[in-house]
Each structure stands twice: as structure tokens, then as C-alpha cells.
Amino acid sequence: MQSTRLPLSDCLDAAVTAAHAAAAILQAYSHNRAELVIDKKMRNDLVSQADREAEEAVIQILRERTPELGIVAEESGGTTSSVATWYIDPLDGTTNFLHGIPHYAVSIALIAHAGAVVDAGAPLERDTPVIGVVYDPNREELYSAMYGVGAWLNERRINCSQTTQLSEAVLGTGLPFRDFSFTDQYMPTLDASIQLTRGVRRLGAAALDLAWVACGRYDGYWEMGLAPWDVAAGTVIVREAGGICEDMYHRDPWPIKGYVYAGNPHTAPALDAMIQPHLDYAALSR
């Protein structure tokens, strides 16, 4: 492999293999939840050996298949590389998982860094999500995407919805649960969405929220205070499904700081316009 060129097909295959390996561990533990050892990282932020073992399985496969790439994972941390970095959430929706709610997923993404070559074109000018895999083991739904190629649900190509008006849109969101520093920004957006849309859903797994935007189940989605691994895979899946997934503050090339909005080409700008009046830009410099 050349130092700046990424074989995306091989990377996608590695991510899919890793996601299935992690999901097998999660599903084995899901039938014996009472025996799980659970630690509290901070308020309402839980981790169990299921998270850790699933993450270890993902890292082992990705290191074997793509040893030259960096890895950043939720539980074990890691480091970036100069070419591209994997972002791993071995269990997105931990609270759902621990309470027996069958709505959680494995999320794996590859972020190509500025200067990397991912096709026959020129090197990328900015960091770009190029591979995304989100696997929902309860529904056996595998969402995947490759930069410049498209997005799929299992073997079927997917696209965002065709809804044109927020008044006809169903949105997904996530309520503050761990970090409450942005509550004053978030709550007005929730109030506005309740009044302006057909309905709002909060299911507790950001990776699946974004995947559902990509396949048209949701017409849009927004959330604040997430981590990079929560949104990395979903970002490329939404974008490759013809949608928009961006940083609310319009400062980063993808929502790496966890302030994300997404939707189709009609709903995303409308959602952005709904959110903007309530953001505290001054807080970014504090």
C-alpha cells in the first residue's frame, strides 16, 4: 500500500467482519445481563465487560487487516495516524443494552485525513469519513457506506427520504443524559421541533438514528454533546445516501465534536435553520 492511498473496499470488508465479531459477543452477553460487571465512568455513563470485549474483538481484526491505520475507540482510547483513523463504538446504546431494550449497535468508521488518496482523484483537502458500518444485531440490519460509491442496508441500496417540509417530517434526537452543559441550547430546539414537525423520537442510539436517516425512516436528526465515535460511521452513511450530515457550528468537516444535524437536502437546511438561533457560539471560545 502506498503511504497515502487507501484501499476502501478492503477497509470496508475489514469493518464488516469486525462489526459481526463484536455483535456476536454482545448478543451472547445479552442473554445473561444479570451476570455482567458494570462500571460507571461518570453520571449515566456506563460500561460493561460486553463493551470491552466487543471493542477488543474489533481492534484485533482491524489491527490485523489494516496495521498502518490509527485507531480511536470509546473504551480504550488510541491514537490517530497520518493517513486515516478508525473510530470505534463497540456498543452504541449501552443503557438500552443493559436494560434489555433491543435497540443498540456496533459502529465502526474510517476517517481519511487531509492528503489521503481514496480514489483516482486528487488527495483529500480535509478530513473525511470514507467508510461507515453500523450493525444492529437485533434486527440483523447492516448499514454500510463507502465514500463516493453509496450506502446500503444489507444488500439493498438506500437513500434518504424525499420529505420536503419539516411539517411533514419525523425527526430523531437525543436528550442530554450525561453532560448537561448544553441543556440551555438544546431544550429550545426540542420545543421548536415539537411544534414544527410531525413528531420527534428519542430511541437512545445515535449511530442507529443516523442510519435511520440514511434509509428514510427518519427525515432528520439532531443531537448535542456526543463523542466522535458516536457519529463517525453515521456521517458517511447519511452522506452516501444522498443526505447532509454536518457540524451544527459549521466549523469542522464532520461532526467530530458531537454537535450534529442530518437530513435530506430539504430537511437538513430547515433543521439547521431551526437550531441556529439557539446555539451559543460564545461558549466555543470559553
C-alpha positions, 0 to 999 in steps of 0.5 A: 500500500502506498503511504497515502492511498487507501484501499476502501473496499478492503477497509470496508470488508475489514469493518464488516467482519469486525462489526459481526465479531463484536455483535456476536459477543454482545448478543451472547452477553445479552442473554445473561445481563444479570451476570455482567460487571458494570462500571460507571465512568461518570453520571449515566455513563456506563460500561460493561465487560460486553463493551470491552470485549466487543471493542477488543474483538474489533481492534484485533481484526482491524489491527490485523487487516489494516496495521498502518491505520490509527485507531480511536475507540470509546473504551480504550482510547488510541491514537490517530495516524497520518493517513486515516483513523478508525473510530470505534463504538463497540456498543452504541446504546449501552443503557438500552443494552443493559436494560434489555431494550433491543435497540443498540449497535456496533459502529465502526468508521474510517476517517481519511485525513487531509492528503489521503488518496481514496480514489483516482482523484486528487488527495483529500483537502480535509478530513473525511469519513470514507467508510461507515458500518453500523450493525444492529444485531437485533434486527440483523440490519447492516448499514454500510457506506463507502465514500463516493460509491453509496450506502446500503442496508444489507444488500439493498441500496438506500437513500434518504427520504424525499420529505420536503417540509419539516411539517411533514417530517419525523425527526430523531434526537437525543436528550442530554443524559450525561453532560448537561452543559448544553441543556440551555441550547438544546431544550429550545430546539426540542420545543421548536421541533415539537411544534414544527414537525410531525413528531420527534423520537428519542430511541437512545442510539445515535449511530442507529438514528443516523442510519435511520436517516440514511434509509428514510425512516427518519427525515432528520436528526439532531443531537448535542454533546456526543463523542466522535465515535458516536457519529463517525460511521453515521456521517458517511452513511447519511452522506452516501445516501444522498443526505447532509450530515454536518457540524451544527457550528459549521466549523469542522468537516464532520461532526467530530465534536458531537454537535450534529444535524442530518437530513435530506437536502430539504430537511437538513437546511430547515433543521439547521435553520431551526437550531441556529438561533439557539446555539451559543457560539460564545461558549466555543471560545470559553 
